Amino acid sequence: MVDPAESRIIELSKSLSDYIVRIRRDVHSYPELRYEEFRTAQLIEEELKSIGVETRRVAGTGVVGLIRGRGSKVVALRADMDALPIQEESEVPYKSRVPGKMHACGHDAHVAMLLGAAKVLSEVRDELRGTVKLIFQPAEEGGAGAKRIVEEGELEGVSAIWASRMG
């Protein structure tokens, strides 16, 4: 038998397909290199705040969001944000609008998926047995963004972390 909470999460997730595609294409169109992710960070903050998630900036251009449930345990979900210094040659409507920069590693999808997860988790926050920390990491491509996040203490008290990985 499927748990009612699980069914709700599945239904909420299915309903976000268009949202996730829209966010991914937006981020893809405006790629930013390490520690230049200002537009991406602003988009993330606006999206999180619109669903009642508190946010703060980390590691310069990174963003952390907190979805507080019941309980003291903290788990984290992490997504990369930065693009690469590569010219996009595809001819899709959402291709990079920034010469010499593109999302070639899937970080645009990472951002979109984590924002989708944030929407689902914020809808079920009263059922969460702890806090979910959403970490949008800048400068994954050679900029030591993860190191800065750790040095700033963002993983203190986190009992587990999951991150998307492409490739």
N, C-alpha and C positions, 0 to 999 in steps of 0.2 A: 504494500500500500504506500502511495506517495504522500509524504508529509505535506500538509496544506501550505506551510511556509515555503517549502521547496517548490511547490506548484506556482505559488505567487512569484517567486524569483524567476522561474523559467518564463512565465508569461510576461513579466516586466522586461526581461532580457530580449525576448522576441520582438517586443514592441519598439525597441530602440534601434532597429536596423537602419532606418533612414537617417536618424540622428547621427549615428556613428559614421556612416558614409559621408554625410555633410561635413562633419567636423574633420574627418580625415582629409577630405578634398580641400577644405579651407587651409588647413595646416600645410598640406602638400604644396599649395599654390604660393605660399609665402615662407619658404625655407629660411632658417637662420642658423648660422654657424655657432660653434661653442661660445658661450657667454655673450651671445648676441640675441638670445631668444626672448627679446622684450615683447614683441607682438604675441608670440605663442604664450608667454607667461600671463599676459593681460587677458587673453582669451580664456585660458584655464581658470584664472581667478574669477572672471565674470561668470563663467559656467558654474563653477562650484558655489559661488555666493548666491546664484539664482535658485539653488536647491537647498539653501540653508547650511552650507558647509563652511566652517571657519577656515580661513587661509592665512598663510604667511609666506614671505619670500625667504629662500635659503640659497646658499651658494651663489649669490649674485642674481642669477636669472631663473633659478629653480623655484618651484612652488610646492608647499606642503599643505594638504587639506586634512581636516580631522572630522571623522564621523563618529560621534560618541554614542555608544550603546550603553547597556547596563553592564556593570562589572569593570574590573581594573585591568584586565589583560589587554595588550596592545599588539596588533598584527599590522604589517605594512604591505602595501602593493606599490610597485615602482615601475615607472615608464621613462624611457629616454625622450628627449625633446629636440636634440640638435640635428642639423642636416650636414651634408658634405659639400666641399668645394668642387662640384662637378656640374657641367652644363647638361641640362635635361634636353634630350632630343626627341622625346615622344610628342605626339600631336593630340593629346587628350585635352578636353576643355579645362581641366583643372591642373594643367602642367605648370611648372614653376614660372612665376612671373618675375623672378629675381635672377638676372644673368649670372651664370657661373656657380649657382647654388641649387641643390636639389635634395629631396629626401630619397636617397637611394638605398637606405638600410631599413626602412620600415618604421622609423621613429614617429612619423605622422600617424601611422596605425596604432602605435603604442599609446600616444596621447589620446586618440579617439576611443580606444578600448577602455583605457582607465577612466576617462570621463563617463563612458557608458556604465562601467561598474559602479562609479560614484553615484550615478542616478539611481541605479537599482538599490544599492546599499542605503542610500539616504531614505528611500521609501520604506525600508524594513528596519530602520535604525532602532526602533523600540524592541525589536526581537534580537538584536545583536547582544552577545554576551561579552562585550568589551568595546574597545575603540579600534577603528580602522584608520590607519595613517596612510594617506595617499601621497606618494612622493613622485613628483615630476622632476626628473634629474636633468640638469643641463650638462653640456660638455662631456658627453660620453665618448665622443670621437676624439680621443687624445688630449682632453682638457682636464682630466682628473676631477670631474664633477662629483663622482661618488666619494672620492677621498674628502672633498670639502664638506659634503653632507655629513659624513661620519665625524669629521673634526668639529663640526658645529653641534654635535651631540644629538642629531636627529634619530639615531638608532638606539639611544639609551632607553631602556625599558621596553623595547620591542622584542617580543618573544619569537616571532617568525616573520620572514619577509618573502614575498613572491615577486618575481620580475619577468616581464616578457623578454623573449630572446628570439631574434630572427637570424637565419643563416646558419 
